[in-house]
């Protein structure tokens, strides 16, 4: 099982499983921007040699200042963390919700964070017939939206890639609920200004927005993310966060990449071209693809093949291609995989590997 630690991108496990050197895999199991890291990262790494003997800034002031300017919010409305995972854990520990609502399927670290505090979970089961879209007309959604209840929602959601309408979230807040919106992949959305709730979070005491910096800038090794909320609402997170949670290298690289406007423009142009191409190719080989606003796709394997996600993951892994077994996400069955969108040459390798595995399976059934 490649997801033995709960995530994709585990090249060491893949190396052990398939006997192929880690650097020879084409990895579609993690959702990093294939255009990155941006050019500013290498100079920052060289500059870091002169800073490694100093403690990190415990308040992460330089990066907070740059983020406040980027989003036009008070820098005291931002807490920087050791990746989005730390911030998910911190906000749940700080809020101590009596009930947490999760739109299933979703990133399983939401559930893990709630379990750690012994909290109860209410599952909002999204329908494949509706492309796993969170339906704002659902009466059940608002029946539980009351004081003390927490909604944790991904926008774009992982693994579906679907966005959540901001009006739905604002309505939940009006009902008295707390809402944490995970916008880890929002940088990939051209209509970010319409869908992101960062500015609202800086003003509303029960709304929090989490962002990751690792996916868009392709720097997962350093672990870096931030959460936005009203300054007073973030005080509990600050008390719980361990000192020097964000190391000095992460702070330095974070400041450097925020100035990469050209890189950001090239990324959006690449995705707008490559995502529809890959969707069309996957559908041409019989897969069903969920509409996505992100840099990854939730894909249903052709049912007539009788092939499970784990079987397909094993088959393409032997060909040097890694995919995510999406049945590991609660709410999805064994017919779903998740794949990243990459550069055309890599995407062609994925389609070729899938075709080969599908044909081999079909031939065995004759």
C-alpha positions as CSV (number, residue, x, y, z in Angstrom):
1,X,0.0,0.0,0.0
2,X,1.6,3.2,-1.2
3,X,-0.5,5.3,1.2
4,X,0.8,3.6,4.3
5,X,1.5,7.0,5.9
6,X,-1.8,8.5,4.7
7,X,-0.6,10.6,1.7
8,X,0.7,10.3,-1.8
9,X,4.2,11.2,-2.9
10,X,5.9,8.5,-0.8
11,X,8.7,7.7,-3.2
12,X,10.7,5.6,-0.7
13,X,7.7,3.3,-0.2
14,X,7.3,3.1,-4.0
15,X,11.0,2.3,-4.4
16,X,10.7,-0.6,-1.9
17,X,7.4,-1.9,-3.5
18,X,8.5,-1.9,-7.1
19,X,12.3,-2.0,-7.1
20,X,12.6,1.1,-9.1
21,X,14.8,4.0,-8.1
22,X,12.8,6.9,-6.6
23,X,14.0,9.4,-9.1
24,X,12.7,7.3,-12.0
25,X,9.0,7.4,-11.1
26,X,6.6,9.8,-12.7
27,X,4.6,10.7,-9.6
28,X,0.9,11.5,-10.1
29,X,0.1,10.6,-6.5
30,X,1.0,14.1,-5.1
31,X,-0.3,17.4,-6.4
32,X,2.7,19.6,-6.8
33,X,3.0,22.3,-9.4
34,X,5.3,20.7,-12.1
35,X,6.6,24.1,-13.1
36,X,8.2,24.6,-9.7
37,X,10.1,25.3,-7.6
38,X,10.3,28.9,-8.9
39,X,13.6,30.5,-9.8
40,X,14.0,32.4,-6.5
41,X,14.3,29.2,-4.4
42,X,17.9,28.3,-5.3
43,X,19.3,31.7,-4.4
44,X,17.4,31.6,-1.1
45,X,19.0,28.2,-0.4
46,X,22.5,29.6,-1.0
47,X,21.8,32.6,1.2
48,X,20.6,30.4,4.0
49,X,24.1,29.1,4.6
50,X,24.9,32.4,6.4
51,X,21.7,32.2,8.5
52,X,21.6,28.7,9.7
53,X,23.5,29.5,12.9
54,X,20.7,31.9,14.0
55,X,17.3,31.1,15.6
56,X,14.2,31.6,13.4
57,X,12.0,34.6,14.1
58,X,9.4,33.1,16.4
59,X,6.8,35.5,15.2
60,X,7.6,35.0,11.5
61,X,7.3,38.7,11.0
62,X,8.8,39.0,7.5
63,X,6.6,36.4,5.9
64,X,3.5,37.6,7.8
65,X,4.1,41.2,6.5
66,X,4.4,40.0,2.9
67,X,1.2,37.9,3.2
68,X,-0.7,40.8,4.7
69,X,0.3,43.0,1.8
70,X,-0.6,40.3,-0.7
71,X,-4.1,39.8,0.7
72,X,-4.6,43.3,2.0
73,X,-5.3,42.2,5.6
74,X,-3.9,43.0,9.0
75,X,-0.7,41.0,9.6
76,X,-2.1,40.1,13.1
77,X,-4.8,38.1,11.3
78,X,-2.2,35.6,10.1
79,X,-0.5,32.7,11.9
80,X,2.2,30.8,10.0
81,X,2.5,27.1,10.5
82,X,4.6,24.0,9.7
83,X,2.4,23.2,6.7
84,X,-1.4,23.2,6.5
85,X,-1.5,19.9,8.5
86,X,-0.2,21.6,11.7
87,X,-2.8,24.4,11.3
88,X,-5.7,21.9,10.8
89,X,-4.6,20.3,14.1
90,X,-4.2,23.6,15.9
91,X,-7.5,25.1,14.9
92,X,-9.5,22.0,16.0
93,X,-7.6,21.9,19.3
94,X,-8.2,25.6,19.9
95,X,-11.9,25.5,19.0
96,X,-12.8,22.2,20.7
97,X,-16.0,21.8,18.7
98,X,-18.8,19.7,20.2
99,X,-19.6,18.5,16.7
100,X,-17.7,18.7,13.4
101,X,-19.3,18.4,10.0
102,X,-17.3,17.0,7.1
103,X,-18.3,16.9,3.5
104,X,-17.4,13.4,2.4
105,X,-15.1,12.6,0.5
106,X,-12.5,15.0,1.9
107,X,-9.0,15.3,3.2
108,X,-8.8,12.7,6.0
109,X,-6.6,14.9,8.2
110,X,-9.8,16.8,9.1
111,X,-11.2,13.6,10.6
112,X,-7.9,12.8,12.3
113,X,-7.7,16.2,14.0
114,X,-11.2,15.8,15.4
115,X,-10.5,12.2,16.6
116,X,-7.5,13.5,18.5
117,X,-9.7,15.7,20.7
118,X,-12.4,13.0,21.1
119,X,-14.9,15.0,19.1
120,X,-18.0,13.8,17.3
121,X,-18.2,13.8,13.5
122,X,-21.3,14.4,11.3
123,X,-20.8,13.2,7.7
124,X,-22.3,15.2,4.8
125,X,-22.2,12.5,2.1
126,X,-21.7,14.1,-1.3
127,X,-23.2,12.4,-4.4
128,X,-21.2,11.1,-7.4
129,X,-24.4,11.8,-9.4
130,X,-23.9,15.5,-8.5
131,X,-20.1,15.4,-9.2
132,X,-19.5,15.5,-5.4
133,X,-20.6,19.1,-5.3
134,X,-21.7,20.5,-1.9
135,X,-25.3,21.3,-2.3
136,X,-26.3,24.6,-0.7
137,X,-30.0,23.7,-1.0
138,X,-29.7,20.7,1.4
139,X,-31.9,21.2,4.4
140,X,-29.7,18.8,6.5
141,X,-26.7,21.0,5.9
142,X,-28.3,23.9,7.8
143,X,-30.2,21.8,10.4
144,X,-27.0,21.2,12.3
145,X,-25.5,24.7,11.7
146,X,-25.7,26.1,15.2
147,X,-23.5,27.6,17.9
148,X,-20.6,25.4,18.7
149,X,-20.7,23.3,15.5
150,X,-17.7,23.4,13.2
151,X,-17.8,22.8,9.5
152,X,-14.4,21.9,7.9
153,X,-14.6,22.3,4.1
154,X,-12.1,22.1,1.3
155,X,-12.3,24.6,-1.5
156,X,-11.1,23.3,-3.9
157,X,-12.0,20.0,-2.1
158,X,-9.4,17.2,-2.0
159,X,-9.8,14.8,-3.7
160,X,-12.7,16.1,-5.9
161,X,-11.4,19.4,-7.0
162,X,-14.8,21.1,-6.5
163,X,-15.1,24.6,-5.1
164,X,-17.6,25.7,-2.4
165,X,-19.8,28.7,-3.1
166,X,-18.8,31.5,-0.7
167,X,-22.5,32.3,-0.2
168,X,-23.1,28.8,1.3
169,X,-20.3,29.4,3.8
170,X,-21.6,32.8,4.8
171,X,-25.0,31.3,5.4
172,X,-23.6,28.7,7.7
173,X,-21.9,31.5,9.6
174,X,-25.2,33.3,9.9
175,X,-26.7,30.2,11.5
176,X,-24.1,30.4,14.2
177,X,-21.6,27.8,13.1
178,X,-17.8,28.0,13.0
179,X,-16.3,27.3,9.6
180,X,-12.7,26.4,8.6
181,X,-12.1,26.6,4.9
182,X,-9.1,24.7,3.6
183,X,-7.9,26.7,0.5
184,X,-4.7,24.7,0.1
185,X,-5.2,24.6,-3.7
186,X,-6.9,28.0,-4.2
187,X,-3.8,29.5,-5.8
188,X,-4.5,27.3,-8.9
189,X,-8.0,28.9,-9.4
190,X,-8.0,31.8,-11.8
191,X,-11.3,33.1,-10.2
192,X,-9.5,33.1,-6.8
193,X,-10.9,36.6,-5.9
194,X,-14.4,35.3,-6.3
195,X,-14.1,32.1,-4.3
196,X,-11.4,32.9,-1.6
197,X,-12.7,34.0,1.8
198,X,-9.4,35.2,3.2
199,X,-10.5,38.8,3.6
200,X,-13.8,37.8,5.2
201,X,-11.9,35.5,7.6
202,X,-9.8,38.4,8.8
203,X,-13.0,40.2,9.9
204,X,-15.2,37.4,11.1
205,X,-14.7,35.8,14.5
206,X,-16.0,32.3,13.5
207,X,-14.4,32.0,10.1
208,X,-10.9,30.6,9.4
209,X,-9.1,30.1,6.1
210,X,-6.1,27.8,5.8
211,X,-3.6,28.1,2.9
212,X,-0.7,25.9,1.9
213,X,2.4,27.3,0.2
214,X,3.9,24.0,-0.7
215,X,1.6,22.9,-3.5
216,X,1.6,25.9,-5.8
217,X,5.3,26.6,-5.3
218,X,6.3,23.0,-5.3
219,X,8.2,23.1,-2.0
220,X,6.7,20.3,0.1
221,X,10.0,19.4,1.7
222,X,10.1,22.6,3.8
223,X,6.5,22.5,5.2
224,X,4.8,25.9,5.1
225,X,1.3,27.2,5.4
226,X,-0.8,29.9,7.1
227,X,-4.2,30.4,8.6
228,X,-6.2,33.6,8.5
229,X,-8.7,34.7,11.1
230,X,-9.8,37.6,13.3
231,X,-6.7,38.4,15.5
232,X,-8.6,37.7,18.7
233,X,-9.9,34.3,17.3
234,X,-6.3,33.2,16.6
235,X,-5.1,33.8,20.1
236,X,-5.9,30.1,21.1
237,X,-3.8,28.8,18.2
238,X,-0.9,30.9,19.1
239,X,-0.9,29.6,22.7
240,X,-1.0,26.0,21.5
241,X,1.7,26.3,18.8
242,X,5.1,25.0,19.7
243,X,8.0,27.6,19.7
244,X,9.9,27.9,16.4
245,X,7.3,25.8,14.6
246,X,8.4,27.4,11.3
247,X,12.1,27.0,10.7
248,X,14.2,29.9,9.2
249,X,14.7,28.2,5.8
250,X,10.9,27.9,5.4
251,X,10.5,31.6,6.3
252,X,13.2,32.7,3.9
253,X,11.9,30.6,1.0
254,X,8.3,31.7,1.7
255,X,9.3,35.4,1.5
256,X,11.2,34.7,-1.8
257,X,8.4,32.9,-3.7
258,X,5.7,35.4,-2.9
259,X,7.4,37.8,-5.4
260,X,7.2,35.3,-8.3
261,X,4.4,36.9,-10.3
262,X,5.6,35.6,-13.6
263,X,5.8,32.0,-12.2
264,X,2.2,32.4,-11.0
265,X,1.0,33.6,-14.4
266,X,2.7,30.7,-16.2
267,X,1.2,28.2,-13.8
268,X,-2.3,29.4,-14.4
269,X,-1.8,29.4,-18.2
270,X,-0.3,25.8,-18.1
271,X,-3.2,24.5,-16.0
272,X,-5.9,26.0,-18.1
273,X,-4.4,24.3,-21.2
274,X,-3.3,21.0,-19.7
275,X,-6.2,20.0,-17.4
276,X,-8.9,19.9,-20.2
277,X,-6.4,17.9,-22.4
278,X,-5.8,15.3,-19.7
279,X,-9.6,15.1,-18.9
280,X,-10.3,14.4,-22.6
281,X,-7.6,11.7,-22.8
282,X,-8.8,10.0,-19.7
283,X,-12.4,10.0,-20.9
284,X,-11.3,8.6,-24.2
285,X,-10.0,5.5,-22.5
286,X,-13.3,5.0,-20.7
287,X,-12.7,6.8,-17.4
288,X,-15.2,9.2,-15.8
289,X,-13.6,12.4,-14.5
290,X,-15.0,14.7,-11.9
291,X,-15.0,18.4,-12.9
292,X,-12.1,20.0,-11.1
293,X,-10.9,23.6,-10.4
294,X,-7.6,22.3,-9.1
295,X,-4.4,20.7,-10.4
296,X,-5.7,17.2,-9.8
297,X,-8.5,15.0,-11.0
298,X,-10.7,12.4,-9.3
299,X,-11.1,9.6,-11.8
300,X,-13.4,6.5,-11.9
301,X,-12.0,3.4,-13.5
302,X,-14.2,1.9,-16.2
303,X,-16.5,-0.5,-14.3
304,X,-16.6,-3.1,-17.0
305,X,-12.9,-3.8,-16.4
306,X,-13.5,-5.2,-12.9
307,X,-10.3,-3.5,-11.8
308,X,-10.0,-1.9,-8.3
309,X,-7.9,1.2,-7.6
310,X,-5.4,-0.8,-5.7
311,X,-5.0,-3.2,-8.6
312,X,-4.5,-0.4,-11.0
313,X,-2.1,1.4,-8.7
314,X,0.0,-1.8,-8.6
315,X,-0.1,-2.3,-12.4
316,X,0.9,1.2,-13.3
317,X,3.5,1.3,-10.5
318,X,5.3,-1.6,-12.2
319,X,5.6,0.7,-15.2
320,X,7.1,3.5,-13.2
321,X,3.9,5.6,-12.8
322,X,2.4,6.4,-9.4
323,X,-1.3,7.2,-8.8
324,X,-3.3,7.7,-5.7
325,X,-5.7,5.0,-4.6
326,X,-8.7,7.3,-3.8
327,X,-10.6,4.6,-2.0
328,X,-8.4,5.6,1.0
329,X,-10.6,8.8,1.2
330,X,-13.8,8.1,3.2
331,X,-16.8,8.2,1.0
332,X,-15.2,6.7,-2.1
333,X,-15.2,3.1,-3.2
334,X,-12.5,1.0,-4.9
335,X,-13.3,2.3,-8.4
336,X,-11.7,5.7,-7.8
337,X,-8.1,7.0,-8.3
338,X,-6.7,10.5,-8.1
339,X,-4.1,11.9,-10.4
340,X,-2.2,15.1,-10.6
341,X,-2.1,17.2,-13.7
342,X,1.5,17.5,-15.0
343,X,3.4,18.6,-18.1
344,X,2.2,17.2,-21.4
345,X,5.1,14.7,-21.8
346,X,4.4,13.3,-18.3
347,X,0.6,13.3,-18.9
348,X,1.1,11.3,-22.0
349,X,3.0,8.7,-20.0
350,X,0.1,8.4,-17.6
351,X,-2.4,7.9,-20.4
352,X,-0.1,5.3,-22.1
353,X,0.3,3.4,-18.9
354,X,-3.5,3.4,-18.2
355,X,-4.2,2.2,-21.8
356,X,-1.7,-0.6,-21.4
357,X,-3.2,-1.8,-18.1
358,X,-6.8,-1.5,-19.4
359,X,-6.0,-3.5,-22.5
360,X,-4.1,-6.2,-20.6
361,X,-7.1,-6.6,-18.2
362,X,-9.6,-6.6,-21.1
363,X,-7.6,-9.3,-22.9
364,X,-7.5,-11.5,-19.8
365,X,-11.3,-11.3,-19.7
366,X,-11.7,-12.6,-23.3
